[in-house]
Amino acid sequence: LVFGIHEKIIPIEYGLLEVRSAFGGAGLYKLNSTYGCQYNGATCEHVAFHLCIREKNQGRIFINSEFRLN
């Protein structure tokens, strides 16, 4: 998992960690938090998308330490 600008191993027992932005291969979003937001290829696309979710729709972004991709 990537935390801040550093790659860190986050123990599974940490649960949910609120972050400004994160992406580790998969993302789940509440549909109403994404209205008016879109991925932007000019920057790292999820960063602008997550900023829009937070600022325009008062959404929150979390890392779930129990979610694993194999």
PyMOL Python script that loads the backbone (N, CA, C, O; Angstrom):
from pymol import cmd

cmd.read_pdbstr("""\
ATOM      1  N   LEU A   1       0.847  -1.194   0.000  1.00  0.00           N
ATOM      2  CA  LEU A   1       0.000   0.000   0.000  1.00  0.00           C
ATOM      3  C   LEU A   1       0.879   1.240   0.000  1.00  0.00           C
ATOM      4  O   LEU A   1       1.976   1.219   0.557  1.00  0.00           O
ATOM      5  N   VAL A   2       0.423   2.290  -0.601  1.00  0.00           N
ATOM      6  CA  VAL A   2       1.153   3.553  -0.609  1.00  0.00           C
ATOM      7  C   VAL A   2       0.472   4.485   0.378  1.00  0.00           C
ATOM      8  O   VAL A   2      -0.744   4.670   0.333  1.00  0.00           O
ATOM      9  N   PHE A   3       1.254   5.066   1.260  1.00  0.00           N
ATOM     10  CA  PHE A   3       0.716   5.936   2.296  1.00  0.00           C
ATOM     11  C   PHE A   3       1.479   7.245   2.231  1.00  0.00           C
ATOM     12  O   PHE A   3       2.694   7.259   2.431  1.00  0.00           O
ATOM     13  N   GLY A   4       0.789   8.354   1.953  1.00  0.00           N
ATOM     14  CA  GLY A   4       1.483   9.617   1.734  1.00  0.00           C
ATOM     15  C   GLY A   4       2.289   9.499   0.451  1.00  0.00           C
ATOM     16  O   GLY A   4       1.759   9.067  -0.573  1.00  0.00           O
ATOM     17  N   ILE A   5       3.555   9.874   0.490  1.00  0.00           N
ATOM     18  CA  ILE A   5       4.400   9.736  -0.700  1.00  0.00           C
ATOM     19  C   ILE A   5       5.381   8.586  -0.541  1.00  0.00           C
ATOM     20  O   ILE A   5       6.286   8.416  -1.359  1.00  0.00           O
ATOM     21  N   HIS A   6       5.203   7.805   0.505  1.00  0.00           N
ATOM     22  CA  HIS A   6       6.124   6.714   0.795  1.00  0.00           C
ATOM     23  C   HIS A   6       5.384   5.390   0.759  1.00  0.00           C
ATOM     24  O   HIS A   6       4.237   5.295   1.198  1.00  0.00           O
ATOM     25  N   GLU A   7       6.046   4.372   0.236  1.00  0.00           N
ATOM     26  CA  GLU A   7       5.459   3.046   0.289  1.00  0.00           C
ATOM     27  C   GLU A   7       5.689   2.486   1.679  1.00  0.00           C
ATOM     28  O   GLU A   7       6.810   2.481   2.187  1.00  0.00           O
ATOM     29  N   LYS A   8       4.615   2.018   2.282  1.00  0.00           N
ATOM     30  CA  LYS A   8       4.706   1.447   3.620  1.00  0.00           C
ATOM     31  C   LYS A   8       3.852   0.195   3.678  1.00  0.00           C
ATOM     32  O   LYS A   8       2.845   0.082   2.978  1.00  0.00           O
ATOM     33  N   ILE A   9       4.252  -0.720   4.499  1.00  0.00           N
ATOM     34  CA  ILE A   9       3.425  -1.886   4.786  1.00  0.00           C
ATOM     35  C   ILE A   9       2.505  -1.487   5.935  1.00  0.00           C
ATOM     36  O   ILE A   9       2.964  -1.065   6.996  1.00  0.00           O
ATOM     37  N   ILE A  10       1.208  -1.627   5.706  1.00  0.00           N
ATOM     38  CA  ILE A  10       0.230  -1.269   6.733  1.00  0.00           C
ATOM     39  C   ILE A  10      -0.346  -2.568   7.273  1.00  0.00           C
ATOM     40  O   ILE A  10      -0.951  -3.330   6.519  1.00  0.00           O
ATOM     41  N   PRO A  11      -0.171  -2.839   8.568  1.00  0.00           N
ATOM     42  CA  PRO A  11      -0.691  -4.084   9.144  1.00  0.00           C
ATOM     43  C   PRO A  11      -2.198  -4.215   8.928  1.00  0.00           C
ATOM     44  O   PRO A  11      -2.933  -3.229   8.995  1.00  0.00           O
ATOM     45  N   ILE A  12      -2.644  -5.433   8.671  1.00  0.00           N
ATOM     46  CA  ILE A  12      -4.039  -5.701   8.367  1.00  0.00           C
ATOM     47  C   ILE A  12      -4.974  -5.245   9.487  1.00  0.00           C
ATOM     48  O   ILE A  12      -6.117  -4.874   9.222  1.00  0.00           O
ATOM     49  N   GLU A  13      -4.507  -5.269  10.723  1.00  0.00           N
ATOM     50  CA  GLU A  13      -5.366  -4.919  11.859  1.00  0.00           C
ATOM     51  C   GLU A  13      -5.601  -3.408  12.011  1.00  0.00           C
ATOM     52  O   GLU A  13      -6.332  -3.000  12.913  1.00  0.00           O
ATOM     53  N   TYR A  14      -5.006  -2.574  11.161  1.00  0.00           N
ATOM     54  CA  TYR A  14      -5.214  -1.123  11.246  1.00  0.00           C
ATOM     55  C   TYR A  14      -6.610  -0.704  10.804  1.00  0.00           C
ATOM     56  O   TYR A  14      -7.066   0.381  11.164  1.00  0.00           O
ATOM     57  N   GLY A  15      -7.298  -1.543  10.029  1.00  0.00           N
ATOM     58  CA  GLY A  15      -8.655  -1.199   9.592  1.00  0.00           C
ATOM     59  C   GLY A  15      -8.650  -0.066   8.579  1.00  0.00           C
ATOM     60  O   GLY A  15      -7.842  -0.054   7.650  1.00  0.00           O
ATOM     61  N   LEU A  16      -9.566   0.894   8.766  1.00  0.00           N
ATOM     62  CA  LEU A  16      -9.693   2.019   7.836  1.00  0.00           C
ATOM     63  C   LEU A  16      -8.782   3.171   8.239  1.00  0.00           C
ATOM     64  O   LEU A  16      -8.743   3.560   9.406  1.00  0.00           O
ATOM     65  N   LEU A  17      -8.047   3.716   7.267  1.00  0.00           N
ATOM     66  CA  LEU A  17      -7.177   4.869   7.488  1.00  0.00           C
ATOM     67  C   LEU A  17      -7.608   5.968   6.531  1.00  0.00           C
ATOM     68  O   LEU A  17      -7.573   5.769   5.317  1.00  0.00           O
ATOM     69  N   GLU A  18      -8.014   7.128   7.051  1.00  0.00           N
ATOM     70  CA  GLU A  18      -8.415   8.224   6.174  1.00  0.00           C
ATOM     71  C   GLU A  18      -7.176   8.881   5.570  1.00  0.00           C
ATOM     72  O   GLU A  18      -6.202   9.157   6.270  1.00  0.00           O
ATOM     73  N   VAL A  19      -7.228   9.127   4.260  1.00  0.00           N
ATOM     74  CA  VAL A  19      -6.113   9.725   3.522  1.00  0.00           C
ATOM     75  C   VAL A  19      -6.643  10.793   2.577  1.00  0.00           C
ATOM     76  O   VAL A  19      -7.844  10.844   2.313  1.00  0.00           O
ATOM     77  N   ARG A  20      -5.759  11.647   2.064  1.00  0.00           N
ATOM     78  CA  ARG A  20      -6.166  12.638   1.050  1.00  0.00           C
ATOM     79  C   ARG A  20      -6.362  11.979  -0.302  1.00  0.00           C
ATOM     80  O   ARG A  20      -7.270  12.344  -1.049  1.00  0.00           O
ATOM     81  N   SER A  21      -5.515  11.011  -0.620  1.00  0.00           N
ATOM     82  CA  SER A  21      -5.617  10.294  -1.885  1.00  0.00           C
ATOM     83  C   SER A  21      -4.798   9.021  -1.765  1.00  0.00           C
ATOM     84  O   SER A  21      -3.797   8.980  -1.050  1.00  0.00           O
ATOM     85  N   ALA A  22      -5.226   7.990  -2.465  1.00  0.00           N
ATOM     86  CA  ALA A  22      -4.488   6.726  -2.462  1.00  0.00           C
ATOM     87  C   ALA A  22      -5.013   5.866  -3.596  1.00  0.00           C
ATOM     88  O   ALA A  22      -6.156   6.011  -4.030  1.00  0.00           O
ATOM     89  N   PHE A  23      -4.164   4.972  -4.066  1.00  0.00           N
ATOM     90  CA  PHE A  23      -4.622   3.996  -5.045  1.00  0.00           C
ATOM     91  C   PHE A  23      -3.662   2.827  -5.028  1.00  0.00           C
ATOM     92  O   PHE A  23      -2.450   3.005  -5.148  1.00  0.00           O
ATOM     93  N   GLY A  24      -4.199   1.644  -4.882  1.00  0.00           N
ATOM     94  CA  GLY A  24      -3.355   0.456  -4.831  1.00  0.00           C
ATOM     95  C   GLY A  24      -3.803  -0.624  -5.791  1.00  0.00           C
ATOM     96  O   GLY A  24      -3.548  -1.804  -5.549  1.00  0.00           O
ATOM     97  N   GLY A  25      -4.466  -0.250  -6.879  1.00  0.00           N
ATOM     98  CA  GLY A  25      -4.887  -1.228  -7.867  1.00  0.00           C
ATOM     99  C   GLY A  25      -6.382  -1.384  -7.996  1.00  0.00           C
ATOM    100  O   GLY A  25      -6.863  -1.898  -9.006  1.00  0.00           O
ATOM    101  N   ALA A  26      -7.140  -0.947  -6.983  1.00  0.00           N
ATOM    102  CA  ALA A  26      -8.605  -1.024  -7.042  1.00  0.00           C
ATOM    103  C   ALA A  26      -9.172   0.071  -6.160  1.00  0.00           C
ATOM    104  O   ALA A  26      -8.585   0.435  -5.141  1.00  0.00           O
ATOM    105  N   GLY A  27     -10.307   0.584  -6.561  1.00  0.00           N
ATOM    106  CA  GLY A  27     -10.984   1.604  -5.758  1.00  0.00           C
ATOM    107  C   GLY A  27     -12.481   1.367  -5.773  1.00  0.00           C
ATOM    108  O   GLY A  27     -13.042   0.992  -6.803  1.00  0.00           O
ATOM    109  N   LEU A  28     -13.124   1.579  -4.652  1.00  0.00           N
ATOM    110  CA  LEU A  28     -14.576   1.497  -4.531  1.00  0.00           C
ATOM    111  C   LEU A  28     -15.068   2.878  -4.132  1.00  0.00           C
ATOM    112  O   LEU A  28     -14.549   3.475  -3.188  1.00  0.00           O
ATOM    113  N   TYR A  29     -16.064   3.390  -4.843  1.00  0.00           N
ATOM    114  CA  TYR A  29     -16.558   4.742  -4.597  1.00  0.00           C
ATOM    115  C   TYR A  29     -18.067   4.729  -4.430  1.00  0.00           C
ATOM    116  O   TYR A  29     -18.764   3.998  -5.133  1.00  0.00           O
ATOM    117  N   LYS A  30     -18.580   5.539  -3.496  1.00  0.00           N
ATOM    118  CA  LYS A  30     -20.013   5.779  -3.428  1.00  0.00           C
ATOM    119  C   LYS A  30     -20.350   6.677  -4.607  1.00  0.00           C
ATOM    120  O   LYS A  30     -19.720   7.717  -4.798  1.00  0.00           O
ATOM    121  N   LEU A  31     -21.329   6.287  -5.391  1.00  0.00           N
ATOM    122  CA  LEU A  31     -21.655   6.996  -6.624  1.00  0.00           C
ATOM    123  C   LEU A  31     -21.926   8.477  -6.382  1.00  0.00           C
ATOM    124  O   LEU A  31     -21.448   9.319  -7.142  1.00  0.00           O
ATOM    125  N   ASN A  32     -22.684   8.813  -5.337  1.00  0.00           N
ATOM    126  CA  ASN A  32     -23.029  10.226  -5.114  1.00  0.00           C
ATOM    127  C   ASN A  32     -21.815  11.079  -4.760  1.00  0.00           C
ATOM    128  O   ASN A  32     -21.882  12.303  -4.874  1.00  0.00           O
ATOM    129  N   SER A  33     -20.710  10.473  -4.333  1.00  0.00           N
ATOM    130  CA  SER A  33     -19.508  11.256  -4.023  1.00  0.00           C
ATOM    131  C   SER A  33     -18.702  11.585  -5.277  1.00  0.00           C
ATOM    132  O   SER A  33     -17.760  12.374  -5.212  1.00  0.00           O
ATOM    133  N   THR A  34     -19.058  10.992  -6.413  1.00  0.00           N
ATOM    134  CA  THR A  34     -18.288  11.200  -7.641  1.00  0.00           C
ATOM    135  C   THR A  34     -18.953  12.156  -8.624  1.00  0.00           C
ATOM    136  O   THR A  34     -18.378  12.437  -9.675  1.00  0.00           O
ATOM    137  N   TYR A  35     -20.150  12.667  -8.316  1.00  0.00           N
ATOM    138  CA  TYR A  35     -20.853  13.563  -9.242  1.00  0.00           C
ATOM    139  C   TYR A  35     -20.008  14.787  -9.563  1.00  0.00           C
ATOM    140  O   TYR A  35     -19.510  15.461  -8.662  1.00  0.00           O
ATOM    141  N   GLY A  36     -19.851  15.069 -10.842  1.00  0.00           N
ATOM    142  CA  GLY A  36     -19.093  16.227 -11.293  1.00  0.00           C
ATOM    143  C   GLY A  36     -17.590  16.024 -11.280  1.00  0.00           C
ATOM    144  O   GLY A  36     -16.843  16.957 -11.576  1.00  0.00           O
ATOM    145  N   CYS A  37     -17.127  14.828 -10.945  1.00  0.00           N
ATOM    146  CA  CYS A  37     -15.692  14.540 -10.881  1.00  0.00           C
ATOM    147  C   CYS A  37     -15.320  13.601 -12.022  1.00  0.00           C
ATOM    148  O   CYS A  37     -16.121  12.771 -12.451  1.00  0.00           O
ATOM    149  N   GLN A  38     -14.083  13.749 -12.506  1.00  0.00           N
ATOM    150  CA  GLN A  38     -13.609  12.851 -13.551  1.00  0.00           C
ATOM    151  C   GLN A  38     -12.107  12.651 -13.419  1.00  0.00           C
ATOM    152  O   GLN A  38     -11.395  13.485 -12.859  1.00  0.00           O
ATOM    153  N   TYR A  39     -11.647  11.533 -13.945  1.00  0.00           N
ATOM    154  CA  TYR A  39     -10.209  11.285 -13.982  1.00  0.00           C
ATOM    155  C   TYR A  39      -9.569  12.266 -14.950  1.00  0.00           C
ATOM    156  O   TYR A  39     -10.146  12.578 -15.992  1.00  0.00           O
ATOM    157  N   ASN A  40      -8.367  12.760 -14.610  1.00  0.00           N
ATOM    158  CA  ASN A  40      -7.665  13.748 -15.416  1.00  0.00           C
ATOM    159  C   ASN A  40      -6.281  13.200 -15.732  1.00  0.00           C
ATOM    160  O   ASN A  40      -5.462  13.021 -14.831  1.00  0.00           O
ATOM    161  N   GLY A  41      -6.020  12.937 -16.995  1.00  0.00           N
ATOM    162  CA  GLY A  41      -4.742  12.362 -17.395  1.00  0.00           C
ATOM    163  C   GLY A  41      -3.563  13.314 -17.323  1.00  0.00           C
ATOM    164  O   GLY A  41      -2.419  12.870 -17.421  1.00  0.00           O
ATOM    165  N   ALA A  42      -3.806  14.630 -17.152  1.00  0.00           N
ATOM    166  CA  ALA A  42      -2.712  15.605 -17.092  1.00  0.00           C
ATOM    167  C   ALA A  42      -1.865  15.419 -15.837  1.00  0.00           C
ATOM    168  O   ALA A  42      -0.663  15.685 -15.849  1.00  0.00           O
ATOM    169  N   THR A  43      -2.489  14.966 -14.765  1.00  0.00           N
ATOM    170  CA  THR A  43      -1.765  14.652 -13.531  1.00  0.00           C
ATOM    171  C   THR A  43      -1.988  13.179 -13.253  1.00  0.00           C
ATOM    172  O   THR A  43      -2.667  12.499 -14.021  1.00  0.00           O
ATOM    173  N   CYS A  44      -1.440  12.692 -12.192  1.00  0.00           N
ATOM    174  CA  CYS A  44      -1.738  11.321 -11.782  1.00  0.00           C
ATOM    175  C   CYS A  44      -3.252  11.272 -11.549  1.00  0.00           C
ATOM    176  O   CYS A  44      -3.745  11.839 -10.573  1.00  0.00           O
ATOM    177  N   GLU A  45      -3.981  10.608 -12.428  1.00  0.00           N
ATOM    178  CA  GLU A  45      -5.424  10.777 -12.562  1.00  0.00           C
ATOM    179  C   GLU A  45      -6.227  10.641 -11.276  1.00  0.00           C
ATOM    180  O   GLU A  45      -7.203  11.370 -11.097  1.00  0.00           O
ATOM    181  N   HIS A  46      -5.858   9.745 -10.381  1.00  0.00           N
ATOM    182  CA  HIS A  46      -6.666   9.585  -9.177  1.00  0.00           C
ATOM    183  C   HIS A  46      -6.502  10.752  -8.205  1.00  0.00           C
ATOM    184  O   HIS A  46      -7.394  10.985  -7.389  1.00  0.00           O
ATOM    185  N   VAL A  47      -5.402  11.487  -8.263  1.00  0.00           N
ATOM    186  CA  VAL A  47      -5.180  12.607  -7.340  1.00  0.00           C
ATOM    187  C   VAL A  47      -6.224  13.703  -7.561  1.00  0.00           C
ATOM    188  O   VAL A  47      -6.855  14.152  -6.604  1.00  0.00           O
ATOM    189  N   ALA A  48      -6.413  14.138  -8.807  1.00  0.00           N
ATOM    190  CA  ALA A  48      -7.419  15.165  -9.109  1.00  0.00           C
ATOM    191  C   ALA A  48      -8.828  14.647  -8.842  1.00  0.00           C
ATOM    192  O   ALA A  48      -9.684  15.392  -8.366  1.00  0.00           O
ATOM    193  N   PHE A  49      -9.071  13.388  -9.142  1.00  0.00           N
ATOM    194  CA  PHE A  49     -10.377  12.772  -8.905  1.00  0.00           C
ATOM    195  C   PHE A  49     -10.704  12.775  -7.416  1.00  0.00           C
ATOM    196  O   PHE A  49     -11.814  13.138  -7.025  1.00  0.00           O
ATOM    197  N   HIS A  50      -9.753  12.377  -6.592  1.00  0.00           N
ATOM    198  CA  HIS A  50      -9.970  12.350  -5.144  1.00  0.00           C
ATOM    199  C   HIS A  50     -10.112  13.757  -4.573  1.00  0.00           C
ATOM    200  O   HIS A  50     -10.897  13.965  -3.648  1.00  0.00           O
ATOM    201  N   LEU A  51      -9.371  14.723  -5.104  1.00  0.00           N
ATOM    202  CA  LEU A  51      -9.507  16.116  -4.673  1.00  0.00           C
ATOM    203  C   LEU A  51     -10.926  16.603  -4.946  1.00  0.00           C
ATOM    204  O   LEU A  51     -11.535  17.244  -4.089  1.00  0.00           O
ATOM    205  N   CYS A  52     -11.456  16.308  -6.123  1.00  0.00           N
ATOM    206  CA  CYS A  52     -12.822  16.696  -6.473  1.00  0.00           C
ATOM    207  C   CYS A  52     -13.823  16.036  -5.528  1.00  0.00           C
ATOM    208  O   CYS A  52     -14.747  16.695  -5.049  1.00  0.00           O
ATOM    209  N   ILE A  53     -13.652  14.761  -5.259  1.00  0.00           N
ATOM    210  CA  ILE A  53     -14.557  14.055  -4.342  1.00  0.00           C
ATOM    211  C   ILE A  53     -14.576  14.745  -2.986  1.00  0.00           C
ATOM    212  O   ILE A  53     -15.642  14.942  -2.401  1.00  0.00           O
ATOM    213  N   ARG A  54     -13.396  15.113  -2.482  1.00  0.00           N
ATOM    214  CA  ARG A  54     -13.321  15.744  -1.160  1.00  0.00           C
ATOM    215  C   ARG A  54     -13.888  17.157  -1.173  1.00  0.00           C
ATOM    216  O   ARG A  54     -14.675  17.512  -0.296  1.00  0.00           O
ATOM    217  N   GLU A  55     -13.501  17.970  -2.156  1.00  0.00           N
ATOM    218  CA  GLU A  55     -13.866  19.388  -2.144  1.00  0.00           C
ATOM    219  C   GLU A  55     -15.266  19.664  -2.676  1.00  0.00           C
ATOM    220  O   GLU A  55     -15.985  20.486  -2.108  1.00  0.00           O
ATOM    221  N   LYS A  56     -15.664  19.004  -3.740  1.00  0.00           N
ATOM    222  CA  LYS A  56     -16.953  19.292  -4.370  1.00  0.00           C
ATOM    223  C   LYS A  56     -18.104  18.558  -3.686  1.00  0.00           C
ATOM    224  O   LYS A  56     -19.213  19.083  -3.591  1.00  0.00           O
ATOM    225  N   ASN A  57     -17.840  17.356  -3.218  1.00  0.00           N
ATOM    226  CA  ASN A  57     -18.908  16.508  -2.686  1.00  0.00           C
ATOM    227  C   ASN A  57     -18.725  16.130  -1.220  1.00  0.00           C
ATOM    228  O   ASN A  57     -19.453  15.283  -0.702  1.00  0.00           O
ATOM    229  N   GLN A  58     -17.760  16.752  -0.550  1.00  0.00           N
ATOM    230  CA  GLN A  58     -17.480  16.486   0.858  1.00  0.00           C
ATOM    231  C   GLN A  58     -17.280  14.992   1.135  1.00  0.00           C
ATOM    232  O   GLN A  58     -17.625  14.492   2.205  1.00  0.00           O
ATOM    233  N   GLY A  59     -16.715  14.293   0.145  1.00  0.00           N
ATOM    234  CA  GLY A  59     -16.436  12.869   0.304  1.00  0.00           C
ATOM    235  C   GLY A  59     -15.175  12.646   1.121  1.00  0.00           C
ATOM    236  O   GLY A  59     -14.400  13.573   1.354  1.00  0.00           O
ATOM    237  N   ARG A  60     -14.983  11.432   1.545  1.00  0.00           N
ATOM    238  CA  ARG A  60     -13.806  11.045   2.319  1.00  0.00           C
ATOM    239  C   ARG A  60     -13.153   9.844   1.641  1.00  0.00           C
ATOM    240  O   ARG A  60     -13.839   8.993   1.074  1.00  0.00           O
ATOM    241  N   ILE A  61     -11.826   9.782   1.703  1.00  0.00           N
ATOM    242  CA  ILE A  61     -11.052   8.719   1.063  1.00  0.00           C
ATOM    243  C   ILE A  61     -10.372   7.898   2.162  1.00  0.00           C
ATOM    244  O   ILE A  61      -9.780   8.452   3.088  1.00  0.00           O
ATOM    245  N   PHE A  62     -10.464   6.582   2.049  1.00  0.00           N
ATOM    246  CA  PHE A  62      -9.874   5.690   3.045  1.00  0.00           C
ATOM    247  C   PHE A  62      -9.057   4.598   2.373  1.00  0.00           C
ATOM    248  O   PHE A  62      -9.335   4.200   1.241  1.00  0.00           O
ATOM    249  N   ILE A  63      -8.050   4.125   3.084  1.00  0.00           N
ATOM    250  CA  ILE A  63      -7.375   2.873   2.774  1.00  0.00           C
ATOM    251  C   ILE A  63      -7.972   1.852   3.732  1.00  0.00           C
ATOM    252  O   ILE A  63      -8.056   2.100   4.935  1.00  0.00           O
ATOM    253  N   ASN A  64      -8.385   0.713   3.204  1.00  0.00           N
ATOM    254  CA  ASN A  64      -8.846  -0.389   4.047  1.00  0.00           C
ATOM    255  C   ASN A  64      -7.710  -1.399   4.113  1.00  0.00           C
ATOM    256  O   ASN A  64      -7.425  -2.087   3.133  1.00  0.00           O
ATOM    257  N   SER A  65      -7.067  -1.486   5.263  1.00  0.00           N
ATOM    258  CA  SER A  65      -5.887  -2.348   5.390  1.00  0.00           C
ATOM    259  C   SER A  65      -6.223  -3.833   5.249  1.00  0.00           C
ATOM    260  O   SER A  65      -5.324  -4.653   5.063  1.00  0.00           O
ATOM    261  N   GLU A  66      -7.501  -4.184   5.334  1.00  0.00           N
ATOM    262  CA  GLU A  66      -7.898  -5.586   5.196  1.00  0.00           C
ATOM    263  C   GLU A  66      -8.176  -5.976   3.743  1.00  0.00           C
ATOM    264  O   GLU A  66      -8.322  -7.161   3.442  1.00  0.00           O
ATOM    265  N   PHE A  67      -8.252  -5.001   2.843  1.00  0.00           N
ATOM    266  CA  PHE A  67      -8.546  -5.263   1.432  1.00  0.00           C
ATOM    267  C   PHE A  67      -7.259  -5.651   0.724  1.00  0.00           C
ATOM    268  O   PHE A  67      -6.290  -4.892   0.739  1.00  0.00           O
ATOM    269  N   ARG A  68      -7.238  -6.818   0.108  1.00  0.00           N
ATOM    270  CA  ARG A  68      -6.032  -7.317  -0.558  1.00  0.00           C
ATOM    271  C   ARG A  68      -6.347  -7.713  -1.994  1.00  0.00           C
ATOM    272  O   ARG A  68      -7.398  -8.290  -2.272  1.00  0.00           O
ATOM    273  N   LEU A  69      -5.431  -7.400  -2.899  1.00  0.00           N
ATOM    274  CA  LEU A  69      -5.504  -7.864  -4.285  1.00  0.00           C
ATOM    275  C   LEU A  69      -4.451  -8.944  -4.464  1.00  0.00           C
ATOM    276  O   LEU A  69      -3.304  -8.774  -4.051  1.00  0.00           O
ATOM    277  N   ASN A  70      -4.831 -10.031  -5.066  1.00  0.00           N
ATOM    278  CA  ASN A  70      -3.864 -11.114  -5.318  1.00  0.00           C
ATOM    279  C   ASN A  70      -3.513 -11.163  -6.771  1.00  0.00           C
ATOM    280  O   ASN A  70      -2.716 -12.004  -7.186  1.00  0.00           O
TER     281      ASN A  70
END
""", "prot")
cmd.dss("prot")
cmd.show_as("cartoon", "prot")
cmd.util.cbc("prot")
cmd.orient("prot")
